[in-house]
Amino acid sequence: MKFSKYIGLATLCMCLNGCTDFIDNAPDDIITIDMIFDDKTRTEDWLAGVYQGIRDPYWDYTRYDAFEMLANDITPSQGWLPYWGSDCGLGFRVGQWEPNSGWSGSYWTMSKYIRQAYIFMDNVKALPKQNVTESDVETMKNECRFMVAYYYWMMTLAYGAVPYFEDDMTSDSPDLMRGQKSFEWMVDWLDNQFLELSKVLPDSWSTLYGGRATKLAALALRARILLFAASPLVNGNEWYLGFKNSDGEERFSQAYDANKWKKAADACKQLIDEAEKKGKGLYIVNNKENGKVDPFMSCYGATMRTEGEGNNEIIWFRPKGNYGDWEQHGTPRGCGGNGGLGVTQSLVEKFCAFFCKEINVSLLAAERNVPFSFARLFKKRLTLPISFSKNVPISTYSRSSSSFQFGLSAVST
C-alpha cells in the first residue's frame, strides 16, 4: 500500500514538473523584430506596410477626407447620410457638424506609419546570403525617409502645425509629450528633406515595384509644398493671428513673403526640367478621324492609363485605388450609377469669373493647345448633356440640385 502511494506521488511530481516546463516555454509562433529583419521577405513586407498609409486619391479623398465637401467644390446626395455617417464631409454639408464631431479622414493615424518607418530604419540590415546588399539597405532607408516626410506633409497640410519626432518614440519616452512645430518650420524641413532625397533615390522602378519613391516624386512633392506655402492661405494670412504654440510662437507667420513665390517657381522649373530629361510629358491622344488632339481621351488616358500603356505623364502613383465606388457614385442614374456627386453651381460661377473673359473659356488650351468654348454652358446652363468626343457623355445637368453631375462612361481605345 505504501509502495503504491510512493508511485502515485512520484507520478504527480513528474506531471507537475512537465507542466512547469511547458508553461515556461515561450510560444514558437510569435515573430520578433529580429526574426523579421533576419528575413528578406519579412523585411520587404514591413517596408510595404510603411507605404500603406497613402490615401486612395479616388474614394478616400472623396468620402473620408472630403476636402471638396468641406470646402464648396462638391456636394453629394444627402440621402447617403444614413450610410456614410455624419463624421465625414457629408455631415458638414447637411449641418450636422459640431465642435466635438469626429473626422473620418483623421490624418493623425499617419503617425503610426511614421513610427513604422523609424523602426525599419533602426533595424534593417544587409543579408548577403539572401541577396540584400548594403546598397539595397540604403535605398530602403531613403524610401522610409521619403515616406516620413510625405506623412508629415499630409499632416501639416491638414492641421498646419504638428508635433515633430526625429526618431522612434515609445509610450514611456520622457520626451513623448511635446509642442507643435510651426508651419514655417515644417515647410523648411520638408523642403530640405525632399531636395536631399531627390539626389539619392532611384530614377525609376520596374513595373513589379511601381509606386515606390523616386527622385522625381521627391521633386514633385517639394514643388507642391512650396507652392502651397506661397499661397495667400498660409503666407501672411491674418486669419491665423493669435494661434500660438505652447512656447508662444505663432503657428503661422503673419509676415507676407513674396520671395516664397520665387522659391516655388524655381522648384517647379527644376521639376519640369528633370521630368523632361527623363522623357516625361503630357499624355496626348490624337483623333483617328482628323488627326487633331482628342481632349477627352487625352484627359481620360492621363488618369486611367498606366506607364506600361504609354502614359508618360505619371510621376508617382498609388498602385491600387477604389475607382469603382467613385465611378458608381459619380455616374448619373440614367447611366446605371448613383448620380449623387455634384459640382456646385457656385464653383462653376467662380471658375468662370476666374478664367472667363466675356464668358469665354478655352478648356485645356494653356496646357494642351486644345480650344474648347464653355460659352453656352454659362450663358444657357440647361444645354447639357455635352461631350468632348462623339457619343461619350461626361456630364448631365440636374435642375433640382442646381449642380453638374459628373461621371465618366466606360471608354475603350
Order of alpha helices (4+ residues) and beta strands (2+ residues): alpha-alpha-alpha-alpha-beta-alpha-alpha-alpha-alpha-alpha-alpha-alpha-alpha-alpha-beta-alpha-alpha-alpha-beta-beta-beta
